[in-house]
Amino acid sequence: MAKRSRGTPRLANRLLKRVRDFAQVKYDGRITYDVAVFALDLLEVDQYGLDKIDRRILKTLIERGFIEKVEDNKYSWKVNVYRFSSAWKHQNTVNT
């Protein structure tokens, strides 16, 4: 859970509470490795700690050209916060 919380205590506490709830309802209340992995997978938190919204944000950044691939596994950021904000608002109004 520590890796999936991206080193953020607030996120780690939130994930721990969700996994604990899951362990209490579906299992005997103990959090094991298998229980934690299963619960985090159900919460759609990937191995990098990204959830559904994080992946949507990254997808928007890539589609709008804010992130460019420069080499294998290396990316270049050219993010202007105001441009990204308007792109995100536009995407959310179009998709809803």
trRosetta pair geometry for C-beta under 8 A, 3 or more apart (Angstrom, degrees):
i j d omega theta_ij theta_ji phi_ij phi_ji
1 4 5.7 -64 -148 47 39 106
1 5 6.0 39 154 -26 71 109
1 12 6.5 105 138 -145 101 80
1 15 5.4 171 -161 117 109 128
1 16 6.2 97 157 -77 157 75
1 19 6.5 -91 -94 -13 137 158
1 36 5.6 -98 -51 -166 101 130
1 40 7.0 -169 -103 -67 77 135
2 5 5.9 -59 -147 33 29 110
2 7 7.7 44 176 -81 79 50
2 12 6.5 16 -112 -118 54 123
3 6 7.9 36 169 -67 37 38
3 47 7.0 -17 125 -177 124 66
3 49 6.8 -147 135 -50 56 103
4 15 6.4 153 102 -141 110 165
4 40 5.7 2 161 -153 175 147
4 45 5.2 80 -178 141 126 121
4 46 7.6 177 -128 87 101 34
4 47 6.9 -93 -88 -149 90 26
4 48 7.6 73 -120 88 60 15
4 49 4.4 151 -169 -91 44 74
5 8 5.6 -136 157 53 86 73
5 9 7.8 58 154 -93 135 15
5 11 4.4 157 -158 106 83 100
5 12 3.7 50 -159 -77 167 74
5 15 5.5 -132 -82 19 100 140
5 49 5.9 -140 -25 -125 5 127
6 11 6.3 13 43 76 93 156
6 48 7.5 38 -82 159 100 62
6 49 4.0 -166 -42 97 94 164
8 11 4.0 56 86 19 113 113
8 12 6.4 175 86 -16 56 85
9 12 5.4 -55 -141 37 32 114
9 13 6.2 32 160 -19 67 104
10 13 6.0 -55 -151 35 27 110
10 14 6.6 27 151 -18 62 107
11 14 5.6 -53 -147 36 34 113
11 15 6.3 30 156 -15 67 106
11 49 7.2 61 146 -171 145 121
12 15 5.9 -57 -147 40 29 107
12 16 6.1 32 154 -22 64 109
13 16 5.6 -52 -142 36 30 114
13 17 6.4 32 157 -20 63 104
14 17 5.9 -55 -153 33 29 111
14 18 6.6 24 152 -14 63 106
15 18 5.7 -57 -149 39 34 109
15 19 6.1 30 155 -16 69 108
15 40 6.8 23 -161 -102 115 100
15 43 7.5 173 -129 88 83 168
15 45 6.8 -5 -116 -25 121 176
16 19 5.8 -56 -142 41 29 108
16 20 6.0 34 156 -22 65 108
17 20 5.6 -53 -144 36 28 113
17 21 6.4 32 155 -20 63 104
18 21 5.7 -52 -150 34 31 113
18 22 6.4 32 152 -19 63 107
18 39 6.6 159 126 162 88 119
18 43 5.9 67 141 -83 149 143
19 22 5.5 -54 -150 37 33 114
19 23 6.3 35 152 -21 66 105
19 31 5.8 65 136 -126 111 125
19 35 7.0 109 -175 129 96 92
19 36 5.2 18 -152 -120 142 71
19 39 4.4 134 -119 94 72 153
19 40 6.8 -10 -84 -52 111 81
20 23 5.7 -54 -146 36 31 111
20 24 6.4 29 156 -18 65 107
20 31 6.3 -56 -92 -59 61 125
21 24 5.9 -58 -149 36 29 109
21 25 6.3 15 159 -10 65 111
22 25 6.2 -65 -144 42 27 102
22 26 5.7 -16 175 19 68 117
22 27 7.7 39 132 10 69 100
22 35 7.0 162 109 176 107 94
22 38 7.7 -171 150 98 140 93
22 39 4.0 153 71 -113 164 123
22 42 7.2 148 -119 55 145 141
23 26 7.0 -67 -119 55 18 84
23 27 4.9 -46 -155 54 60 114
23 28 7.7 -36 172 63 84 43
23 29 5.7 82 132 -151 96 20
23 30 6.2 -126 179 74 130 24
23 31 4.9 -93 -63 -79 160 69
23 35 5.0 59 -98 166 97 143
23 39 7.2 -56 -44 -53 75 145
24 27 7.6 -13 -42 60 10 70
24 29 4.9 39 -105 -109 65 75
26 35 7.8 164 84 -139 111 100
27 30 6.8 -89 124 51 121 65
27 32 7.9 -126 167 15 164 101
27 35 5.5 -64 -7 -110 161 130
30 35 7.3 150 102 7 63 159
31 35 5.5 -138 -145 86 50 128
31 36 5.7 63 -178 -61 99 96
32 35 4.7 96 48 8 74 103
32 36 7.0 -139 91 -5 37 89
33 36 5.9 -60 -150 37 28 110
33 37 6.3 24 157 -17 66 108
34 37 5.9 -54 -143 37 30 109
34 38 6.2 28 158 -17 64 109
35 38 5.9 -59 -146 39 27 110
35 39 6.1 24 158 -17 65 110
36 39 5.9 -57 -144 39 27 108
36 40 6.2 21 160 -14 64 110
37 40 6.0 -59 -144 41 26 106
37 41 6.2 29 156 -20 63 108
38 41 5.8 -57 -150 36 28 112
38 42 6.5 28 153 -18 63 105
39 42 5.6 -55 -152 35 33 112
39 43 6.4 27 151 -13 66 107
40 43 5.5 -55 -145 42 36 110
40 45 4.6 -74 -171 62 89 109
41 44 7.4 34 180 -79 35 32
41 45 7.7 -94 -74 50 24 66
43 51 7.1 -59 143 -119 89 111
44 51 5.8 86 102 -151 90 73
44 52 5.3 29 118 -47 141 95
45 49 6.3 -11 -176 -143 102 38
45 50 7.2 156 -153 72 58 30
45 51 5.2 -32 -95 -85 70 83
46 49 7.2 -57 71 12 66 16
46 50 5.1 -9 40 56 109 84
46 51 7.8 -176 4 -83 77 32
46 55 7.8 85 -5 -62 131 121
49 54 7.9 32 115 30 66 175
50 54 3.9 -135 -154 97 84 135
50 55 5.5 104 148 -55 121 80
50 58 7.4 -18 -148 -8 146 137
51 54 5.2 98 46 10 59 104
51 55 7.2 -120 104 -4 31 92
52 55 6.0 -60 -152 37 28 109
52 56 6.6 30 151 -20 64 105
53 56 5.5 -52 -149 34 35 113
53 57 6.5 37 152 -21 66 101
54 57 5.8 -53 -152 33 32 112
54 58 6.5 28 152 -14 65 106
55 58 5.7 -53 -146 40 34 110
55 59 6.1 39 153 -23 66 106
56 59 5.6 -54 -146 36 31 114
56 60 6.3 34 154 -20 64 105
57 60 5.8 -55 -152 35 30 112
57 61 6.5 32 151 -20 64 105
57 88 7.3 0 -121 -109 77 121
58 61 5.5 -51 -148 34 35 114
58 62 6.4 30 155 -16 67 105
58 67 7.5 -16 -160 14 72 155
59 62 5.9 -57 -148 38 30 107
59 63 6.0 26 157 -16 66 112
60 63 5.9 -57 -139 41 28 108
60 64 5.9 12 166 -6 65 116
60 66 7.9 19 120 22 70 127
60 84 7.7 101 123 -157 114 84
60 87 6.1 145 172 128 110 111
60 88 5.9 70 156 -95 162 73
60 91 5.6 -103 -116 -17 120 166
61 64 6.4 -68 -141 46 20 100
61 66 4.2 -83 -159 67 76 119
61 67 4.7 52 137 -7 107 110
61 79 7.0 -30 -138 -94 113 113
61 84 6.9 -1 -100 -127 83 114
62 65 7.9 41 176 -66 28 23
62 66 7.4 -74 -59 52 22 77
62 67 5.1 -46 -87 63 63 108
64 83 7.9 168 149 144 133 100
64 84 7.5 145 87 -114 150 63
64 87 4.6 24 -109 -156 161 154
65 68 6.9 16 -161 -67 65 94
65 78 7.9 -30 139 66 77 112
66 77 6.9 4 153 -154 80 67
66 78 6.2 -145 -158 72 51 65
66 79 4.8 52 -173 -94 115 77
66 80 7.9 -130 -123 23 105 62
66 83 7.4 165 -91 104 111 114
66 84 5.9 50 -96 -89 157 101
66 87 7.7 -154 -37 40 125 162
67 75 5.2 5 -177 175 102 126
67 76 7.1 155 -158 76 54 46
67 77 5.8 -21 -104 -102 76 62
67 78 7.8 174 -84 26 31 67
67 79 7.7 6 -60 -58 74 99
68 75 6.7 154 78 -160 37 73
68 76 4.9 -18 63 58 91 99
68 78 7.1 16 1 8 107 109
69 74 7.3 107 -160 80 64 54
69 75 5.6 -47 -100 -103 52 76
69 76 7.8 162 -108 15 6 80
70 74 5.3 -60 65 107 93 101
70 75 6.6 140 8 -130 86 21
70 76 4.8 73 -36 -25 124 110
71 74 4.2 22 57 43 92 120
79 83 7.6 -160 -167 65 52 105
79 84 5.6 11 -160 -46 96 133
80 83 4.1 63 76 12 106 112
80 84 6.6 172 78 -13 52 85
81 84 5.8 -58 -146 39 29 110
81 85 6.2 33 156 -24 65 107
82 85 5.6 -49 -145 33 31 114
82 86 6.6 27 157 -14 63 104
83 86 6.0 -58 -152 38 30 106
83 87 6.3 30 152 -18 65 108
84 87 5.6 -58 -147 38 33 111
84 88 6.1 32 155 -20 68 106
85 88 5.8 -54 -146 36 28 110
85 89 6.4 27 155 -17 64 106
86 89 5.7 -51 -144 37 33 111
86 90 6.2 36 154 -22 65 106
87 90 5.7 -54 -147 35 30 112
87 91 6.4 30 155 -20 64 105
88 91 5.8 -53 -148 34 30 110
88 92 6.4 24 156 -15 64 109
89 92 5.9 -60 -148 40 29 107
89 93 6.3 23 157 -15 66 108
90 93 6.1 -61 -148 38 28 105
90 94 6.2 24 157 -18 65 111
91 94 5.9 -60 -146 38 28 108
91 95 6.0 11 163 -7 66 115
92 95 6.2 -60 -134 45 27 101
92 96 6.0 18 169 -18 63 117
93 96 6.4 -61 -136 36 25 104
